[in-house]
């Protein structure tokens, strides 16, 4: 930036140029005047304006923040001293502080070159004065005197003008001070106004956000109002529907009240009829109970007429791979009523090659005739066999102990008769699952008469005079020595097997699961007569308990279904190895227990005072089902093969002896 120059320097420059200065009209405000400006006018007044001034060929820039002042114009000196043109005065109040500040903002004009001394001023009209010759010293002196006079006049004028400018400067400084104070006040007010404006802007922003929120809330409320209005319309429709329904219900209520009065009369009549029917029902209940007791008595009497110990004979069919029995080996003669009667006789023909006639021809076969309560030929099915013993099984529900045996040589079909065949074929089910299904069905029928029954099952085997639990699971499998036959309590006649499982059963699936477990645990072995022979007696016991709470009656009895081990005769000339010795001990134990069973039955038939129950674990366990208060049935199973004729004859002869026994009248266990 160029250095600032004061107005006095410009005056000196004008003096040096020997050019008169013409006073320009001042644009400074009058002293004591008041400025009334708005915020916009104050900002315009505060903006500096730049102007240039012409000072001796140099350009000086004056910068200030104060208002501009009019510049002093320098005009060329003429003979007539013509005045400089007036500068037009600006309208409106502007800030003026000092002449120096005003001159600083003025634009400098082009510099006027200074005239050389001794040169005459230009003549009016644009013609230059003629140059005096060098010898005209007097003329030159006159010119210098004239010029000096002019300079003195100009100096006087400049002094006056300088004094006026000083006065104006002083007034301008006073005004500038007042204007500075006023400017500070206005700036404070402007800051306050700006702060208020900013606060107003913030409040306006907050109010705008609030307005948006309120508009959104208003929209939500309007939507809610529309929904409520819609819901109100729906409720009004529903109310009208309810009013219609209410009117309909009132009409129906009136009709119902009228019908109720009629029904009350009818109910009173029905109550009288119900009381009469209740009395009749009680009378019929008494009669039904009497008939049930009579049925049980007649049923027991019928079983007694058939015999408390009965023997059935069953001949199994030939299995695949076995030779076909010769014709006439087994005969089944018809009963007294002809072919329609079930067979009760069996004829077996045996040929002895050791016997012969005098002519050398073989002797005629020997015929052996046997008579039993029922004979089942090889074609008889499991359902036909069970149908014959179903009434005996039902006696257990009436409180009579029942025991059913399956006796015969190994491989004659005892296990198939009692348990059924493998594979779950319904036609091949044995007596045990069929008997329990029948008991569950009859117990359900008797429940309508007030009887409730419970069933508890156990399954044990007697192997070499050792009792084993066939329902044992886990680590208890095979530990037969832990099971012993004991009295249920002091003075009790009931026998239980210690450490054996007694499982409550109520459906056929539970029974089937028990039978499957028993098949896995039972002792079997290969013998000369059978690939898989049962080497133990299996005893399935079902303890039945019945109660009639209305009459205070109770009954209980066991149902024993026994699959005896296969009976075989010993061959004294057979060479014995380690396995054969084990089979020999098993056979001896089996035959001993079967002999004891025959002795017990004979002692009961002969009414002997001592019955050898304790000679065998089998008879000891079944003693409550073998006495005079029990019902017994023996199945004798024989093979249809001619090669087994000796064992078949032994089994048939033993069964015939049992069939000839007569045991006393059975008695029900009732309380």
C-alpha positions in Angstrom: 0.0 0.0 0.0 1.1 3.6 -0.7 1.6 6.0 2.2 -1.3 8.2 3.1 -1.0 12.0 2.5 -2.7 14.7 4.4 -4.7 17.6 2.7 -1.9 20.1 3.7 0.6 18.2 1.5 -1.8 18.6 -1.4 -2.0 22.3 -0.7 1.8 22.6 -0.7 1.8 20.7 -4.0 -0.6 23.1 -5.5 1.5 26.1 -4.3 4.5 24.6 -5.9 2.6 24.1 -9.1 1.6 27.8 -8.9 -2.0 26.9 -9.6 -4.9 28.5 -7.8 -7.1 26.2 -5.8 -10.8 26.7 -6.0 -12.8 25.9 -2.9 -15.1 23.1 -3.6 -18.4 22.8 -2.0 -18.2 20.6 1.1 -20.5 17.6 1.4 -19.9 17.2 5.1 -23.0 17.5 7.3 -23.7 20.6 9.2 -22.6 20.8 12.8 -25.1 19.8 15.3 -27.3 17.9 12.8 -28.8 14.6 13.8 -28.6 11.5 11.7 -31.5 9.2 11.6 -30.7 6.1 9.8 -32.0 2.5 9.6 -30.0 -0.6 9.8 -29.6 -0.8 6.0 -28.5 2.9 5.8 -26.0 2.4 8.6 -24.4 -0.5 6.8 -24.2 1.6 3.6 -22.7 4.4 5.5 -20.1 2.2 7.1 -18.8 0.8 3.7 -15.8 2.8 2.6 -15.6 4.2 -0.8 -12.4 4.6 -2.7 -11.6 7.6 -4.7 -8.6 8.9 -6.4 -7.1 12.4 -6.2 -4.6 14.1 -8.4 -1.5 15.1 -6.6 1.7 16.2 -8.5 1.8 13.1 -10.8 1.6 10.6 -8.0 -1.3 8.4 -7.0 -2.1 8.1 -3.3 -4.7 5.7 -1.9 -6.5 6.6 1.3 -8.4 3.9 3.1 -10.6 4.5 6.1 -13.7 3.2 7.6 -15.2 6.6 8.0 -17.6 8.3 5.5 -16.2 10.0 2.5 -15.6 13.8 2.3 -15.5 15.9 -0.9 -12.2 16.2 -2.6 -10.4 19.6 -3.2 -10.2 20.2 -6.9 -7.1 21.9 -8.4 -7.8 23.8 -11.5 -5.2 25.4 -13.8 -4.5 29.2 -13.1 -5.8 31.5 -15.8 -5.5 35.2 -16.2 -9.1 35.7 -15.3 -9.0 33.3 -12.4 -12.0 31.3 -13.4 -13.6 29.3 -10.6 -13.6 25.5 -10.5 -16.9 23.8 -11.2 -18.9 22.9 -8.2 -19.1 19.3 -7.2 -22.7 18.1 -6.8 -23.7 17.5 -3.2 -24.8 13.9 -2.4 -28.2 13.5 -1.0 -28.9 11.6 2.2 -26.8 11.5 5.3 -23.4 9.9 5.0 -20.8 9.4 7.6 -18.0 12.1 7.5 -15.2 12.0 9.9 -12.2 14.0 8.7 -10.9 15.6 5.6 -7.8 13.3 5.6 -10.1 10.3 5.6 -12.2 11.7 2.8 -9.1 12.4 0.7 -7.9 8.9 1.4 -10.9 7.4 -0.2 -10.8 9.7 -3.3 -9.4 8.4 -6.6 -6.3 10.2 -7.7 -6.5 12.0 -10.9 -3.8 12.4 -13.5 -0.9 14.5 -12.4 -0.5 18.1 -13.7 3.0 18.8 -14.8 4.6 21.8 -13.1 5.5 24.8 -15.1 9.1 25.9 -15.4 10.0 29.2 -13.9 10.0 32.0 -16.4 7.3 30.7 -18.5 4.3 32.9 -19.0 0.9 31.6 -18.1 -1.2 30.4 -21.0 -3.4 33.0 -22.6 -7.1 32.7 -22.5 -8.4 31.3 -25.7 -5.9 28.4 -25.7 -3.0 30.4 -27.1 0.4 30.1 -25.4 2.2 33.3 -24.2 5.2 34.3 -26.2 8.5 33.5 -24.5 10.5 36.5 -23.5 14.0 36.6 -24.8 16.8 36.1 -22.5 17.9 39.7 -22.6 14.5 41.0 -21.4 15.3 40.8 -17.7 12.9 43.5 -16.8 10.1 41.8 -18.4 11.1 38.6 -16.7 11.2 40.4 -13.4 7.7 41.9 -14.0 6.5 38.4 -14.7 8.0 37.1 -11.6 6.6 39.9 -9.5 3.2 39.3 -11.0 3.6 35.6 -10.3 4.7 36.3 -6.7 1.7 38.5 -6.2 -0.5 35.9 -7.5 1.1 33.3 -5.2 0.7 35.6 -2.3 -3.0 36.0 -3.1 -3.3 32.3 -3.5 -1.5 31.8 -0.2 -3.9 34.1 1.5 -6.8 32.3 0.0 -5.3 29.0 0.9 -4.7 30.1 4.5 -8.4 31.2 4.7 -9.5 28.0 3.1 -7.1 26.1 5.4 -8.6 27.8 8.4 -12.1 26.9 7.1 -11.0 23.4 6.5 -9.5 23.2 10.0 -12.8 24.4 11.4 -14.7 21.9 9.3 -12.2 19.2 10.4 -12.8 20.1 14.0 -16.5 20.0 13.5 -16.1 16.8 11.5 -14.0 15.2 14.3 -16.7 16.2 16.8 -19.3 14.7 14.6 -17.2 11.7 14.0 -16.8 11.2 17.8 -20.6 11.6 18.2 -21.1 9.3 15.3 -18.6 6.8 16.7 -20.5 6.7 20.0 -23.8 6.5 18.1 -22.2 3.8 15.9 -21.2 1.8 19.0 -24.7 2.2 20.3 -26.1 1.1 17.0 -23.7 -1.8 16.8 -24.8 -2.9 20.3 -28.4 -2.6 19.2 -27.5 -4.4 15.9 -25.9 -7.3 17.9 -28.9 -7.4 20.2 -31.2 -7.3 17.2 -29.1 -10.0 15.5 -29.2 -12.1 18.7 -32.9 -11.6 18.9 -33.1 -12.5 15.2 -31.1 -15.7 15.8 -33.2 -16.5 18.9 -36.3 -15.8 16.7 -34.9 -18.1 14.0 -34.3 -20.9 16.6 -37.7 -20.4 18.0 -39.1 -20.3 14.5 -37.2 -23.6 13.8 -38.6 -25.1 17.0 -42.0 -23.9 16.2 -41.7 -25.3 12.7 -40.7 -28.7 14.1 -43.5 -28.5 16.6 -45.9 -27.6 13.8 -44.7 -30.6 11.8 -45.2 -32.8 14.9 -48.6 -31.4 15.5 -49.5 -31.9 11.9 -48.4 -35.5 12.0 -50.2 -36.0 15.3 -53.2 -34.3 13.8 -53.0 -36.7 10.8 -52.8 -39.7 13.2 -55.7 -38.4 15.2 -57.7 -37.8 12.1 -57.0 -41.4 11.0 -58.0 -42.6 14.5 -61.1 -40.6 14.3 -61.9 -42.1 10.9 -61.3 -45.6 12.4 -63.4 -44.8 15.4 -66.2 -43.5 13.2 -66.0 -46.6 11.1 -66.0 -48.7 14.3 -68.9 -46.7 15.6 -70.8 -47.4 12.4 -70.1 -51.1 12.8 -71.1 -51.1 16.4 -74.3 -49.3 15.5 -74.9 -52.0 12.9 -74.1 -54.7 15.5 -76.3 -52.9 18.0 -79.2 -53.0 15.6 -78.6 -56.7 15.0 -78.4 -57.3 18.7 -81.6 -55.4 19.2 -83.3 -57.6 16.6 -81.8 -60.7 18.2 -82.9 -59.5 21.6 -86.4 -59.1 20.4 -86.3 -62.5 18.9 -84.9 -64.0 22.1 -87.6 -62.3 24.1 -90.2 -63.9 21.8 -88.5 -67.2 22.2 -88.2 -66.7 25.9 -91.9 -66.2 26.2 -92.4 -69.3 24.2 -89.9 -71.1 26.3 -91.6 -70.0 29.5 -94.8 -71.3 28.2 -93.1 -74.6 27.2 -91.4 -74.7 30.6 -94.6 -74.7 32.5 -95.7 -77.6 30.3 -92.3 -79.3 30.8 -92.5 -78.9 34.6 -95.7 -80.8 34.6 -94.1 -83.4 32.4 -91.0 -83.5 34.6 -93.1 -84.2 37.6 -94.7 -87.0 35.8 -91.4 -88.3 34.6 -90.0 -88.1 38.1 -92.8 -90.3 39.3 -92.1 -92.7 36.4 -88.3 -92.5 37.2 -89.0 -93.3 40.9 -91.1 -96.3 39.8 -88.4 -97.3 37.3 -85.7 -96.9 39.9 -87.6 -99.2 42.2 -88.1 -101.6 39.3 -84.4 -101.3 38.4 -83.4 -102.0 42.0 -85.6 -105.0 42.0 -84.2 -106.1 38.7 -80.7 -105.6 40.0 -81.5 -107.8 42.9 -82.9 -110.3 40.5 -79.9 -110.0 38.2 -77.5 -110.5 41.1 -79.5 -113.5 42.1 -79.4 -114.8 38.5 -75.6 -114.2 38.4 -75.2 -116.2 41.6 -77.4 -118.9 40.2 -75.4 -118.8 37.0 -72.2 -119.3 38.9 -73.7 -122.1 40.9 -75.0 -123.9 37.8 -71.7 -123.2 36.0 -69.8 -124.7 38.9 -72.2 -127.6 39.0 -71.8 -128.2 35.3 -68.0 -128.2 35.7 -68.4 -130.6 38.5 -70.5 -132.9 36.4 -67.8 -132.8 33.8 -65.3 -133.6 36.5 -63.1 -131.4 38.7 -60.2 -133.0 37.0 -60.4 -133.5 33.3 -58.1 -134.8 30.6 -57.9 -133.7 27.0 -55.8 -135.4 24.4 -54.4 -133.4 21.5 -52.5 -134.9 18.5 -50.2 -132.5 16.7 -50.0 -132.5 12.9 -46.9 -133.7 11.1 -44.4 -130.9 10.5 -42.8 -130.1 7.2 -39.9 -132.5 6.7 -41.3 -135.3 8.9 -42.5 -138.6 7.4 -46.3 -139.0 6.8 -47.9 -141.2 9.5 -49.0 -144.6 8.0 -52.8 -145.0 7.5 -54.5 -146.6 10.5 -51.7 -145.7 12.9 -54.1 -143.3 14.8 -57.9 -143.6 14.8 -60.5 -141.3 16.2 -63.7 -143.2 16.7 -67.0 -141.2 16.6 -68.9 -140.4 19.8 -72.2 -141.9 20.9 -74.1 -139.3 18.9 -72.3 -140.1 15.6 -69.8 -138.1 13.6 -71.4 -134.8 14.8 -70.3 -135.4 18.3 -66.7 -134.3 19.2 -64.4 -137.4 19.5 -63.6 -138.7 23.0 -61.7 -141.9 22.1 -58.4 -142.6 20.6 -57.0 -145.9 19.2 -53.3 -146.4 18.6 -51.9 -149.4 16.6 -48.4 -150.6 17.4 -46.6 -153.3 15.5 -43.8 -155.3 17.2 -41.2 -156.7 14.8 -39.9 -159.0 17.5 -43.1 -161.0 17.6 -44.0 -163.3 14.8 -46.4 -166.2 14.0 -45.6 -169.9 13.5 -45.7 -169.5 9.8 -43.0 -166.9 10.0 -45.3 -164.0 9.1 -45.2 -160.8 11.2 -47.7 -160.5 14.0 -50.8 -158.3 13.6 -50.4 -154.8 15.2 -51.6 -154.3 18.7 -54.5 -151.9 19.3 -54.5 -149.6 22.3 -57.8 -147.8 23.1 -58.0 -144.7 25.3 -60.9 -142.7 26.5 -60.7 -139.0 27.5 -63.0 -136.1 28.1 -62.1 -134.7 24.7 -59.8 -135.7 21.9 -58.5 -133.2 19.4 -57.3 -134.7 16.0 -54.3 -133.1 14.2 -56.6 -130.8 12.2 -58.0 -129.1 15.3 -57.1 -125.3 15.6 -56.2 -123.2 18.6 -59.6 -121.5 18.7 -61.4 -124.9 18.8 -59.2 -126.0 21.7 -59.8 -122.8 23.7 -63.5 -122.9 23.1 -63.6 -126.1 25.1 -61.8 -124.6 28.1 -63.3 -121.1 28.0 -66.0 -121.9 30.7 -63.3 -123.4 32.9 -61.2 -120.2 32.6 -64.3 -118.2 33.5 -64.6 -120.2 36.8 -61.5 -118.3 38.0 -63.5 -115.0 37.8 -66.1 -116.7 40.0 -63.5 -117.4 42.7 -62.5 -121.0 41.9 -58.8 -121.9 41.7 -58.1 -123.3 38.2 -55.0 -125.2 37.0 -54.4 -126.3 33.3 -51.5 -128.5 32.5 -49.9 -129.4 29.1 -48.2 -132.8 29.4 -46.4 -135.0 26.9 -43.0 -136.0 25.5 -40.7 -133.3 24.1 -41.7 -132.1 20.7 -45.4 -133.0 21.0 -46.7 -129.4 20.9 -47.1 -128.5 24.6 -45.5 -125.0 24.3 -47.5 -124.3 21.1 -50.7 -125.2 22.9 -50.0 -123.0 25.9 -48.2 -120.0 24.4 -48.8 -120.2 20.6 -46.5 -120.1 17.7 -43.9 -117.4 16.8 -44.7 -114.7 14.4 -47.8 -113.2 16.1 -50.3 -115.1 13.9 -53.8 -114.5 15.5 -54.8 -118.1 14.5 -51.8 -119.5 16.2 -52.3 -117.8 19.6 -52.1 -120.2 22.5 -54.2 -120.7 25.6 -52.5 -118.1 27.7 -53.2 -115.0 25.5 -56.7 -116.3 24.7 -57.5 -117.0 28.3 -56.5 -113.5 29.4 -58.4 -111.8 26.5 -61.5 -113.8 27.6 -61.1 -112.8 31.2 -60.6 -109.1 30.4 -63.8 -109.2 28.2 -65.9 -111.0 30.8 -64.6 -108.6 33.6 -65.7 -105.7 31.4 -69.2 -107.1 31.1 -69.5 -107.7 34.8 -68.4 -104.1 35.5 -72.0 -103.0 34.5 -73.3 -105.2 37.4 -71.0 -103.4 39.9 -68.0 -105.8 39.9 -64.5 -104.6 39.6 -61.5 -106.9 38.9 -57.8 -106.6 39.1 -55.2 -109.0 37.6 -51.6 -109.6 38.7 -49.4 -111.9 36.6 -46.2 -113.8 37.3 -44.2 -116.2 35.2 -41.6 -118.6 36.7 -39.8 -121.8 35.7 -38.7 -124.8 37.7 -35.3 -126.0 36.3 -33.6 -128.9 38.1 -35.7 -128.1 41.2 -34.7 -124.5 41.2 -37.2 -121.7 40.8 -36.3 -119.0 38.3 -38.2 -115.8 37.4 -38.9 -115.6 33.7 -39.8 -112.0 33.9 -36.5 -110.9 35.4 -34.6 -108.2 33.6 -31.2 -106.7 33.8 -28.7 -108.2 36.2 -31.4 -110.5 37.8 -31.5 -112.8 34.8 -30.4 -116.4 35.5 -30.2 -115.9 39.3 -32.8 -118.6 40.1 -31.4 -119.4 43.6 -32.7 -116.1 44.8 -36.4 -117.2 44.3 -38.0 -119.3 47.0 -41.5 -120.5 47.7 -42.9 -119.0 50.9 -46.1 -118.3 52.7 -47.6 -114.9 52.1 -47.8 -114.3 55.9 -48.2 -116.1 59.2 -51.3 -118.3 59.1 -51.8 -117.6 55.4 -52.4 -120.4 53.0 -51.4 -118.3 50.0 -48.0 -119.1 48.5 -45.7 -116.5 46.8 -42.3 -116.7 45.1 -39.8 -114.4 46.7 -37.8 -112.0 44.5 -40.2 -112.8 41.5 -41.9 -110.0 39.6 -45.6 -109.6 40.0 -46.9 -107.4 37.2 -50.4 -105.9 37.1 -51.9 -106.4 33.7 -55.1 -104.9 32.1 -54.8 -105.4 28.4 -53.5 -108.0 25.8 -50.4 -106.0 24.8 -49.1 -106.1 28.3 -49.6 -109.9 28.4 -47.9 -110.3 25.0 -44.9 -108.4 26.3 -44.6 -110.6 29.3 -44.8 -113.8 27.1 -42.1 -112.4 24.8 -39.8 -111.8 27.7 -40.4 -115.2 29.2 -39.6 -116.9 25.9 -36.2 -115.3 25.9 -35.4 -116.3 29.4 -36.7 -119.9 29.5 -34.1 -122.8 29.6 -34.2 -124.8 26.4 -31.7 -127.3 24.9 -31.3 -129.7 21.9 -32.3 -133.3 22.6 -32.6 -136.5 20.5 -36.3 -135.9 20.0 -36.4 -132.1 19.6 -34.1 -129.4 18.2 -35.3 -126.9 20.9 -36.7 -128.7 23.9 -38.0 -127.0 27.0 -35.9 -128.3 29.9 -38.0 -126.8 32.6 -41.6 -126.5 33.9 -43.0 -123.0 33.2 -45.8 -121.8 35.4 -47.9 -118.7 34.4 -49.9 -117.5 37.4 -52.6 -114.9 37.2 -54.0 -113.8 40.6 -57.6 -112.5 40.1 -59.3 -110.2 42.7 -62.9 -109.2 42.3 -65.0 -106.8 44.5 -68.6 -105.7 44.5 -68.6 -102.5 46.6 -72.4 -102.1 46.5 -73.0 -105.4 48.2 -69.6 -105.8 50.0 -68.7 -109.0 48.2 -65.1 -110.1 47.4 -63.7 -113.0 45.6 -60.2 -114.1 44.6 -58.6 -117.1 42.9 -55.4 -118.0 40.9 -55.4 -119.2 37.3 -52.4 -121.4 36.7 -51.4 -122.3 33.1 -48.5 -124.8 33.2 -46.3 -125.9 30.4 -44.6 -129.1 31.7 -41.2 -130.2 30.5 -41.0 -132.9 28.0 -41.0 -136.5 29.4 -38.5 -138.9 28.1 -37.3 -142.3 29.1 -33.6 -142.8 29.8 -31.5 -145.2 27.7 -29.1 -147.0 30.1 -26.8 -148.1 27.3 -26.1 -144.6 26.0 -22.6 -143.3 26.2 -22.5 -140.1 28.2 -20.4 -137.1 27.4 -20.3 -133.7 29.3 -23.4 -132.4 27.4 -25.2 -135.7 27.8 -24.6 -135.8 31.5 -26.2 -132.3 31.8 -29.2 -133.5 29.8 -29.3 -136.7 32.0 -29.6 -134.6 35.2 -32.3 -132.4 33.6 -34.2 -135.6 32.5 -34.0 -137.1 35.9 -35.3 -133.9 37.6 -38.1 -133.6 35.0 -39.2 -137.3 35.5 -39.0 -137.0 39.2 -41.3 -133.9 39.3 -43.7 -135.5 36.9 -43.8 -138.7 39.1 -44.5 -136.5 42.1 -47.3 -134.8 40.3 -48.9 -138.2 39.6 -48.5 -139.2 43.2 -50.1 -136.0 44.4 -53.1 -136.5 42.1 -53.4 -140.2 43.2 -53.3 -139.1 46.9 -56.0 -136.5 46.3 -58.1 -139.0 44.5 -57.7 -141.6 47.3 -58.4 -139.0 50.0 -55.2 -139.8 51.7 -54.3 -137.9 54.8 -50.8 -137.0 53.6 -50.3 -135.5 50.1 -46.6 -135.3 49.1 -46.7 -131.7 47.9 -43.2 -130.9 49.2 -41.5 -133.7 47.2 -41.3 -131.4 44.2 -41.1 -127.6 43.8 -43.8 -127.9 41.1 -46.4 -129.6 43.3 -45.5 -127.4 46.3 -46.0 -124.2 44.2 -49.3 -125.5 42.8 -50.8 -127.1 45.9 -53.6 -124.5 46.3 -54.7 -125.3 42.8 -54.5 -129.1 43.0 -56.7 -129.7 46.1 -60.3 -130.4 46.5 -61.3 -126.7 46.1 -59.7 -126.4 42.7 -60.5 -127.3 39.1 -57.9 -129.1 37.0 -57.5 -129.9 33.4 -54.6 -131.8 31.7 -53.7 -131.7 28.1 -51.8 -134.8 27.0 -50.0 -134.0 23.8 -48.7 -136.8 21.6 -46.7 -137.0 18.4 -48.3 -138.5 15.2 -45.0 -140.2 14.2 -44.7 -143.9 14.4 -41.2 -143.7 15.7 -42.5 -141.9 18.9 -45.1 -144.6 19.6 -43.4 -145.7 22.9 -43.3 -142.2 24.4 -46.9 -141.6 23.1 -48.1 -144.8 24.8 -46.4 -143.8 28.1 -48.0 -140.3 28.0 -51.5 -141.8 27.1 -51.3 -144.3 30.0 -50.3 -141.6 32.5 -53.2 -139.4 31.3 -55.6 -142.3 31.6 -54.7 -142.8 35.2 -55.2 -139.1 35.9 -58.5 -139.2 34.1 -59.7 -142.0 36.4 -59.1 -139.9 39.5 -62.0 -138.1 41.2 -61.3 -135.0 43.4 -63.8 -133.5 45.9 -66.2 -130.7 45.2 -64.6 -127.4 44.4 -65.3 -124.4 46.7 -65.2 -120.8 45.7 -62.9 -118.4 47.6 -65.4 -115.8 48.7 -65.6 -113.4 51.6 
